[in-house]
Every structure is written in structure tokens, then in C-alpha cells.
Amino acid sequence: MGATWTCGGLDGMSGAQIKEGFSNFSQPLQNASTLEDIQRHPWPRVEWFDFSEIKCICNQFKGYAISTPGIHIEGHHGVFHLMTYLFGFEKVMVDLALNPELVRAAIERVMAFLVSYYDQFFKISRRND
């Protein structure tokens, strides 16, 4: 069910094996039509990500902005951009007009994940050695 893909980040950061999740290759919600379809989707979980080198990377690049490695394969994408990956552009546009609760449910799941991901990222990046 779905492909496994590796998310990487900055050079030297261990990749995390992600199963299904936010893959921008398959549009996994292209056939979703009910809230149950959204709930059944195997949403990514923070536990899938390897944060073990975050502190080292932060220390190595003190004074520089660091794009959170691990979930942004090609730079940061906003939530709407992720919706186009999950549903496909045309479907998400139609669903926004005709089935907004479906898109809203997916946005809530994405936001819950992003908040937990960044919470973990910032907790680890702020820890003292």
C-alpha cells in the first residue's frame, strides 16, 4: 500500500524512511470522496523522522536560517500546495467549491502533523549539549 520514500535534508543528515504520507508522486487522495477516506489515509507521523542530527546541524550553521530538513524535499510548501499533491490540482479546486469539508479535514490533518513536527524539531534544536 503506497511506496516508501526517503526524505533527506542538509548534507550529512540521516534520511527518514517515510511510508506513504505526503508523497508528491502519487496523489493518494485523488479518489477521496468522504471524510472516512480522509481519516483512513495513512498520515505521516513524527516518529517516522530521524531528528538525531538536528542539534549538530544547528550548531554547525549557527547564525544561519535552516530549512527544516526531513519533510521539505524541494523547499517549503504551504498547506495549499500540499493539498494539490495529495488530491491533485483539479480535484482540490473542485472540492474546495463543492466539498469543502473534505479539504478542510485534510488540512486539519496536515496542520496537526506540521505542528507536531515543528514542535519536535524546535525542542531538539534548542537543547543544550
N, C-alpha and C positions, 0 to 999 in steps of 0.2 A: 504494500500500500504506500505509494509515493516513493520518491527517491531519497537517498541520503546524500547530503552535500556538505562540503567543508566550508565553513566561514573562516576567513583569516582576517588579519588586521595589519598592524605595523610589522615590519620585518622583525623576525625573531619571536613573534607572539605565536604561541601554540594555537592551531586551528581547533575549532569545536565542531564535532560531528552533529549535524542537525538533521533530524528526520522530519521530512515534510515541512511543516511550519510556514514560513513566509517565502517559500521558493518563488522567484520571479520567472520561472521557466514553465510552470505547468498550469497556472490559473486554477488552483484547486477548488475555488468556489464558483466556477463558471456555470455549474448546474444547480447551485443552491437556490431554493425557492421558498424555504420555510425557516423559521427560527431554529427548529430542530437541526436542520442542515448546518447552520452556523455553530450550534452547540456541539455537534458531533465532529466538527473539524478538529484534527489533532494540532491544536495551537501550540506554538513553541513555549518552552518552559525555561526559566532562568537556570535551572540545574543542568541544562544541556550545554552551558557555556563554561569555558575554562577561563577563569579570572586570575589564574595563578601568576601571571606575569605582568598584571596591570601596574602594581606598585613599582616594579623595576622600570617599566616603560615611562611612567610618570616621573620617576627620579632622573632617568636618562634625558628627558626632554623638559626639565624644569624651565618655566618661563615661556613655554610654547603651548598653543592650543593643541589638544589631541582629539581627533575624531574617535569616538568610542569604537574601538576595534571589536569585531565579533559579529555585529548584526548589520553593518553597513558595508556591503561588498563593494559598492561603487559610489560611496559618499552617502551623505544623509538624505533620506527621503521622508517627506512629510506623510502624514497618515493617509491623505487622499491618494498620494502616489502609491502607497502600499495597497490601497483598495483596488487600484487598477491592475496591480499584479495579481491580487487574489481572485478578483471577479472577471477581469478583462475590462478594457476601457468602455466599450459599448454597453456591456451589461451593467456596470456600475452606474453609468449615466442614466440608463433606463430605470434601474432600480431606485435611484435617488428620486426620480419623479413618481414612479408607480408603486414602489415597495420600499419606502424609506426606512421602515423598521428593520428590514433585513440588513441594510447597510449600517444603520445605527448599531445593531447588535455586533456586527463585525468590528466596527470602530471601537466599541467598548472593550472587546477582547484584545484588540491591538493595543489600545491605550493601557489596559491593565498590565499587559506584558511589558510595554516600554517603561512604565513607571517602576515595575519591579526590577527590570534590567538595570536601569539607570541608578536606582537606589543601591543595588548591589555594587555596581561599578564605582559609584562615589564613596561608598563605605570603604571599599578596599583601597581605593586610590588615596584616601585621607589617612589611613592607618600609619602609625609611626613604626619604624623598623626597630 
